[in-house]
Amino acid sequence: MRGLTLYIRSRRVPGALGGAFAVTALTWLLTAVSNGAGEVGGVLLALTVLLLVAVLTVTLGGPDDSLDRTAARPWGALRTLHLVALLGCVLVLLLVTLATATRFGPFGHVVRDAVGLLGLTALGAVATGTARAWFLPLGWTLGAAAFPGTGTAGEALTWQAQAADSLPAAVVAAVLAVAGFVAYVGRGPLPRTSAENV
């Protein structure tokens, strides 16, 4: 149990969870005040999921890059559990609002955006490092919010803002989720440069 506690503390999980809870509460409160009761979907849901994933991105890397590369720990299993726990956190925080008058949904939309954006962020951590992992999800989601597409290609390119029953959006989210999962579990985050360690 001590090893798990140290892992959680080294990944700054308590602070990230507090930030995720604060983001959810603030977004829910602002939505309840401005929109009133009802289901909040579409662009606002995509942006909320993006904020949650961005807040939790800090936990994808530890303070010691060399330690994350040693064979002393089962890093594949830890990274797998870590991604599943992050997905569970995002889903629980948003799905708990289903018990309120202002709720984020529908369920399929929440799951699709959560797995897709988390997978994209995991890919970003592998390619650019933990500090920059949220850049691509941010840019892509803001683009999808500003220019929602139509047709098969448009729905695929703007998958975050599409309806829950959009097949092209679901396919893109699934591909990003699998690619991010495989890459992050297999390689871990890109090590920081010496300038980033200062």
C-alpha positions in Angstrom: 0.0 0.0 0.0 2.9 2.3 0.7 4.2 2.0 -2.9 0.7 3.0 -4.3 0.6 6.0 -1.9 4.0 7.1 -3.1 3.1 6.7 -6.7 -0.1 8.7 -6.2 1.8 11.5 -4.4 4.6 11.6 -7.0 2.1 12.0 -9.8 0.4 14.9 -8.0 -2.9 13.0 -8.1 -4.6 14.7 -5.0 -4.1 18.2 -6.4 -5.3 17.1 -9.9 -8.4 15.5 -8.5 -9.2 18.6 -6.5 -8.7 20.7 -9.6 -11.0 18.3 -11.6 -13.7 18.5 -9.0 -13.4 22.3 -8.9 -13.6 22.5 -12.8 -16.7 20.3 -12.8 -18.4 22.2 -10.0 -17.7 25.6 -11.6 -18.8 24.5 -15.0 -22.0 22.9 -13.6 -22.8 26.0 -11.6 -22.2 28.4 -14.5 -24.3 26.1 -16.8 -27.1 25.9 -14.2 -27.2 29.7 -13.8 -27.1 30.5 -17.5 -29.0 27.6 -19.1 -31.2 26.4 -16.3 -32.4 22.8 -16.0 -31.9 20.3 -18.8 -29.3 18.2 -20.5 -26.1 20.0 -21.5 -24.5 18.4 -24.6 -22.7 19.3 -27.8 -19.9 21.9 -27.6 -20.3 22.8 -24.0 -19.9 19.1 -23.0 -16.9 18.7 -25.2 -15.2 21.8 -23.7 -16.0 20.6 -20.2 -14.4 17.2 -20.9 -11.4 18.9 -22.4 -10.9 21.0 -19.2 -11.1 17.9 -17.1 -8.6 16.0 -19.2 -6.3 19.0 -19.3 -6.4 19.3 -15.5 -5.6 15.6 -15.1 -2.8 15.6 -17.7 -0.2 16.5 -15.0 -0.5 13.0 -13.5 0.7 11.3 -16.7 4.4 11.9 -15.8 6.4 11.7 -12.6 9.1 13.9 -11.2 11.9 11.6 -12.2 12.1 10.6 -15.9 14.9 8.0 -15.3 12.8 6.3 -12.7 9.9 5.9 -15.1 12.2 4.0 -17.4 13.6 1.5 -15.0 12.5 -2.1 -15.0 12.1 -2.3 -11.3 8.3 -1.5 -11.5 5.7 -3.0 -13.7 5.2 0.3 -15.6 2.9 -1.2 -18.2 0.4 -2.4 -15.6 0.7 0.9 -13.6 0.2 3.0 -16.8 -2.8 0.9 -17.7 -4.4 1.3 -14.3 -3.6 5.0 -14.4 -5.4 5.6 -17.7 -8.4 3.6 -16.6 -8.5 5.5 -13.3 -8.3 8.9 -15.1 -11.2 7.8 -17.4 -13.2 6.7 -14.4 -12.6 10.0 -12.7 -13.8 12.0 -15.7 -16.9 9.8 -16.2 -17.8 9.8 -12.5 -17.5 13.6 -12.2 -19.7 14.3 -15.2 -22.2 11.4 -14.8 -22.9 12.4 -11.1 -24.6 15.4 -12.6 -27.3 13.1 -14.0 -28.8 13.2 -10.6 -29.3 17.0 -10.8 -31.6 19.2 -12.9 -28.7 20.4 -15.0 -26.8 17.4 -16.3 -24.0 16.7 -18.7 -25.0 14.1 -21.3 -26.1 12.0 -23.0 -24.1 9.2 -21.6 -22.8 8.0 -24.9 -21.5 11.5 -25.7 -19.7 11.8 -22.3 -18.0 8.4 -22.8 -17.0 9.1 -26.4 -15.5 12.5 -25.7 -13.8 11.2 -22.5 -12.1 8.2 -24.1 -11.2 10.1 -27.3 -9.7 13.2 -25.6 -7.9 11.1 -23.0 -6.4 8.9 -25.8 -5.3 12.1 -27.7 -3.7 13.5 -24.5 -1.9 10.2 -23.9 -0.6 10.4 -27.5 0.5 13.9 -26.8 2.4 12.8 -23.6 4.3 10.2 -25.6 5.1 12.6 -28.5 5.7 15.9 -26.7 5.9 15.2 -23.0 3.4 15.7 -20.2 3.7 19.5 -20.0 2.5 19.9 -23.6 0.3 16.8 -23.9 -2.9 18.9 -23.7 -2.0 21.3 -26.6 -3.4 19.1 -29.4 -6.6 18.2 -27.7 -7.1 21.9 -26.9 -6.5 23.0 -30.5 -8.6 20.3 -32.0 -11.5 20.8 -29.6 -11.6 24.5 -30.1 -11.5 24.1 -33.8 -14.4 21.6 -33.6 -16.4 24.0 -31.4 -15.9 26.9 -33.8 -16.4 25.0 -37.0 -18.7 22.0 -36.5 -18.6 19.8 -39.6 -21.3 18.0 -41.5 -21.1 14.9 -43.6 -18.9 11.9 -42.9 -15.6 13.8 -43.2 -16.9 16.8 -41.2 -18.2 14.6 -38.4 -14.9 12.7 -38.2 -12.9 15.9 -38.1 -15.1 17.6 -35.5 -15.9 14.4 -33.6 -16.0 16.0 -30.1 -18.9 18.3 -30.9 -21.1 15.7 -32.8 -24.2 14.1 -31.6 -23.9 10.9 -29.5 -25.1 8.7 -32.3 -22.6 9.9 -34.9 -20.7 6.8 -36.2 -17.7 8.7 -37.8 -17.2 10.6 -34.4 -17.3 7.3 -32.5 -14.8 5.7 -34.8 -12.3 8.6 -34.6 -12.7 8.6 -30.8 -12.1 4.9 -30.6 -9.0 5.0 -32.8 -7.5 7.9 -30.7 -8.3 6.0 -27.5 -6.7 2.8 -28.6 -3.6 4.5 -30.1 -3.1 6.7 -27.1 -3.5 3.7 -24.7 -1.1 1.5 -26.6 1.5 4.2 -27.0 1.4 5.5 -23.4 1.3 2.0 -21.8 4.2 0.9 -24.1 6.5 3.9 -23.9 5.3 6.3 -21.2 5.7 10.1 -21.5 8.5 11.7 -23.4 11.4 12.5 -21.0 11.8 16.2 -20.3 14.7 18.2 -21.6 17.3 19.6 -19.2 15.7 23.1 -19.5 12.3 21.7 -18.4 13.8 20.1 -15.3 15.1 23.5 -14.0 
